[in-house]
Amino acid sequence: MKDKELVAELLKTSVRTVERIWKEANEQIARGEEVDVSNKKKGRSGRKRVDLGLSRIPTIPLNKRSTMRALALSLNVAYTTLQRRFKWGNIRRHTSSLKPYLKPANKIDRLKFCISMLDQGTLSNAMPTFNEMQNIVHIDEKWFDMTKKKRTYYLLPEETDPERSVQNKNSIGKVMFLCAVTRPRFDADGVTFHGKIGVWAFVKETAAARNSKNRDRGTMEIKSVIVNRDVMREYLCEKVIPAIEVQWPEDDEGIIYIQQDNARTHVLPSDPAFLAAVADTGLDIRLMQQPANSPDMNVLDLGFFSSIQSLTLESAPNTLKELIESVEEAFDNYDVDKLAKVFITLQSILVEVMKDEGGMGYKIPHLNKDRMQREGRLPRALRVDGELYQKTLEIIAGH
């Protein structure tokens, strides 16, 4: 049966058709005849497809084709007929996500950032190469939720539908975390540095001020902290920098950059407390800003955070303490190889940004990183076409 399914998949037909042809061939062999299973249909036989006028779809406003039923109504065709054409591949589904609005100056800053990520020693080559980004620590904040308003589960037909309840759907328990990662490092024997600097919750423990039905007065409770620049300075100086000092490879004595976005709460590169904390470590740690409105240029927003949130939801935490423990566990157990591949994805996006002249009108390219990693062909750094590099320089110079 497996062979028939494989043949049906290769020929893009049904298993029943394969079985019928196979049976016909065996009967011809049994009768001593020459095997001939060619199609007996003459000419253009069979039902002809009705022209539904699908070429009219681009002329229909997008808000009138956000569902299959709305599109069927606009085309004046049956919903089931249109659904069949969708299965045949005549229509495709696209999910549109809102993206930050980019001004011309934003686009130029994005292009400059892409150029700055290139290895300066390869700029004269026919295809410049990105640097390996081993000295850049990406930091960012993220709200992690205990659950989602809507979740999908797979059940047996006789199973009872699960019930989930909260006091207010708009007040689902959540905690903001500060996360810091850098690119993992490997040698012939395996991982030498996992790249996971740390994850810290913006919370504090306080004693309950009064009695309630849930706890007695004086019981220690976990409360979220309002994140402002003072809090960010405290976490950066007392958590991120000490973690880098402890975990950073001893043989790397170069500059360490901490990349952050342009949120108002973030510490400035010239902040005296930050400079003092760095001086105490003996390391050369500097802050750098990614371009404004560019979450796609941070590996945390690019894919790391969504993975951690998915892993956290699998543990189904019921309290803020369990949520914090789940996030920390998901962070510690995150696959190092996956984190390394996100940095390759980041480099591929920088190429796409250059192709789009600093914009966001691109799709994340599929590089088959898993296959290349299995075959030992995953590159440490991607290359950029020389003509694209020169064109990007011209756009920057002409601004």
N, C-alpha and C positions, 0 to 999 in steps of 0.2 A: 504494500500500500504506500509505503514511503517513496518507492521509486516512481509510482504513478503520480504522486503529489509533486515530486520534483520535476518530472517531465511536464506536467500541466503548468507549473510555475514558469518553466523555461519557455514554453510555447504560448504562454498567456492565454490559456483556455481552461476549461473545467476538467475535473477528474473523470466525470462521466464520459466526456468526449474521448479522453485517452483510453478509457476502458472499452468503449465501443470500437474504436479503431484497432485496439489490441485483439479484441475478440474476432473481428473481421479478418485480420491477418492470420490468426491461428486456424480459422476455418478454411481459408484458402490454402494454407500449407497442408492441412489434413486431406484436402481434395486433390493435392498434387498440382495445384495451379500456381502460376507466377503471382507473387504478392503484389497487389496494386490497391493501395488505400488512398489514392488521390481523390480530390473533391469531385463529385459527380455533378455538381451544380453547373449549369450552362449560363455564361454571360453574367449580367447583373441581376441575379436572382435574389429573392427575399424581399422583405419589407424595406422601403426606402425611408430614410430619416426625413422628418418634416423640418423645413427651415423655420426655426423659431425666431429668427431675426436677432440672434445674440450679438450681432455687430452693433446693435443699437445700445448696448449696455454702457459704453463710455459716455453716451449723451445723457444718461439718466443721472440726476443729482445724487451725490454720495449718500445723503440723508434718506433717500428713498430706496436704497439698496443695502441697508445694513443687516437685513435678515433675508432668508431665502423666500419667505412668503411675500415680503414687501417687493422684492425684485420680480417675483412671478406676477404680482398685481400690476407692476409698471409695464411688464412685457405683454400682459394679457394672455398668459399661458397658465396651464395647470401647475400647481405646486409640485406634484409627484413627477411630472414630466421634466421640470427644471431640476429637481433633485437627481433624476437619472442622468441628466447631462453633467451635473456636478461630479457624479461618480465616474463618468467617462473621462473626466478631465477637461471638458469644454469650458468650465468655470472654475476659478480658484478662490479660496477663502484667504483673506488677509486681515490680520489684527493690527490696528493702528494705535500706537502709543504716543501720548503727548511728549514732546521734547522741548527743552529750553529754547527760547527765542534768541537767536544770535545776531548781534549787530555786526557791521563790517569790521569794527575794531576787534570784536570777539573772535571772528574768523582768522584775522591776522595773528592774534595772540596764540590761537590753536596751532596755526602753521609754524610759528616760531618755536612752540613747544615741541612739535614733531621734529623739527630740524635739530633742536638741542639734544634730543635723544639719540642722535646718530653718533657713531664712533668717529671722533675727529680725525683719527688716523686713516680712515677709509674714504674720506670725502673726495679724494682725487681719483678713486677707482671708478670703473665703469658702472658698478653697482655698489653704492655705499651700504654699510652694514650698521644696524642699530647696536648700541652698546648693550651689554648683558644685564644692566640694571641691578647688579648685585649690591650696589651701595645705596639703594633708595629704599627707604622704609615708608610704606603707604599707611597713613592713619586716617580714620574717619569715624563718624558716629552713626549709630543705627538703632532704631526702635525695634525690639523683638517682642512679638505678641505671644500670649499664652495659647491662643487659638484664633481661628478665623470665623467670620460670620457664617460663611458657607464652606462646608467640607464635603468631599466625595468619598464614599466607602463602597467596597464591593462585598455583597452579602449573598448567602444562599437564599433561594426563593422562600423557604420556610422560616427564615430568620426574622426576628422582630426589628423594626426600624429603630435605630438608636435615637435617644433623646438627649439633647444638649441644652442647657439652660444657664443663663446669667441674669443678674438683676437688671442690667441695662446693656443692650447690644452695642451702644456707643461708648461704653466704659469697660471694655475688655482689658484685663490686666496686661500691662506692658512695662518694659524697662529699657532705658537707653543705655547702650554700651559704647565704649571707646575701644577700637580694635587697631592693632598694629601688626603688619606682616611685611616681609621682604622676600626676595626670590630665594628659594632653597638652593643648596649647593650639593654637588655630587662628585664622587670620584669613581674609580674602577670597582671599588668594594661596596659602593652604595651611597647612602645619604651621609654627608658630613655636617650639614647645618639645615635644620628643618624649616627655617624662615618664619616660624610662628612666634612673634615677639610676645604677644599677650593680648588678652581681652579683659576689660574692667567695666563693671557696672557702675552707673552713676546713682548710687544709693547710699543711704546712711541708716543706722539703727538708732531708733529713738524709743523712749519709754512712753507707753500709752498714758495720756493725761487724765483719763477718766474711765470708769467702768462701762462695759457694754455687754450685750448678750454674746459677743464673740470672744472677748478676752477681758481679763481683770486689769485694773489700773496698775501701771508699772511694768506690764508685760512689754518686752522688747519687740518692736515692730520694724519691718523694712519699709522705708519710705524713699521715693524717688527724689533726686536732687535736681533743682532747677539749674540747668547748665548755662553759665555765663563765662565771660573771659577769665574771671578769677578762678572758677572751678576748672576750666580747661588748663590754665597755667599750673594749678596744683597737680592735676593728673599727669600733665606732660613732664613736669619736673620731678615728681615723686614716684611715678609709676613707669612711664614710657622710657625716659632716659636711663633710670637704673636697670630696667629690663634689657635695654640695648647693651649697656655696659657689661652685664653678666653673661649674656648669650652671644655677643658678637665674636666671630672667629678671631683668635689671637694673632694669626698671621696676616690679618688685614688691617693695615694701619693708615689707610687712605681716608678721604673725606666721606662722611656718612650724611646723606641728605634725608630729612624727614619731609615727605611730600604731603601737603594738606590742601583742602579747597579754600575758598575765599569767604567762608562763613564769618559773620561778625564776631562770634565768640572765640575764634581761633587767635592764638598768640602771634604777635608780630615777630619777624626774624631778629629785630633789634631789642627785644624785651630783656631788661636787665636780669630778671629772675631766671629766665631761660639761659642766658649767657653764663650766669653764675653756676647753674646746675651743670652745664656742659663742662665748665672749667674744672669742676670737682672730679669729673670722670677721667680727665686726661685724654679724651677722644676729641676728634675734630667733627662735631655734629652741627649741622646747619639746617635751618628751615628753608623750604622752597614752596612756592605756591603754584598749583596747577592752574591752567587758564580758567577764567570765569565761565560759568554755565557749561562745565565739561565733566560731568560725572563719568563719561565713558573713558576718561583718561586716568582713572583710579581703579586698581584691580579689585578693591573691595566692592565698589558699586558695580563693577563689571560682571562679577559672577560669584565672588566669595560669599557675600552677605546672603544672597538668595539660597545658596547651598546650606549655610548654617541655619537659616530660618526653617528650611524643609526638614533638616535633621532634628531641630528643636521640636517641631510639631509632632514628629513621630514619637517623642517621649511623653507627650500629652501632660505637661505640667499643670498643676491645679493651684499652686501658690506662687508668689513672687520668688520665694526662696528656691522652689523647685525649678522655676524658669531660669534663674541665674545659674543654678547647677547644670541645667540642661544645655544652656548656651556654652558654658565653660567646657563641658564634656564634649560637645560637638566640635568646638574649636580645637581641643587637644587631640581628638581622634580624626581630624580632617586629613584626608589623604595628601601626603606631601607631593606626589606626582601630579595631582590635580591642581595644586597651588602653582606648581612650576608651569603647567600648561596655560594657566590664566595669564601669565606674563607673556607667553608667546601670542595669545589672543590679543593682548594689549598692543603688541607691536604690529600685528596685522591690522588693527583698527587705526593705528597711526598712519599706516599706508593708505587706508581708505579715506581718512580725513584729508590727506594730501591730494588724493584723486578728486575729492569733492570740494577742493579749494577752501578747506576749513569748515565746511558745513557738516550737517548730521544726516544728509540724505543718502545713507549707505546701509547695506546689510552686513551683519557680521559674517565674514567669510568662513567657509568650512575648509579646514586645512587637513582633515583626517589625522589629527594629532595622536589619537589612540593607536592607529595602525602604525604611524611613523615611530611611535615610542616602542611598540612591540618589536619592530624591525630594527630598532637602534638608529633610526634616521632623524629623530626629532632634533631640529637645529637649536643651537644656543641663542642665535640671533638671526632675525630675518634681514633680507637685503631689500634695497629700494632701487627701482629702475633709475638709471642716471638721468634720463630725460625728465622723469617726474620730479626728481630732486632739483634740476635746473629750473623747471617751470615754477616750482614752489618758491625758489629764491626770487624769480622775476616778479611773482605776485606780491611778495613781501616788499621788494624794492619799489614797486609801482604804487604802493598804498600811500 
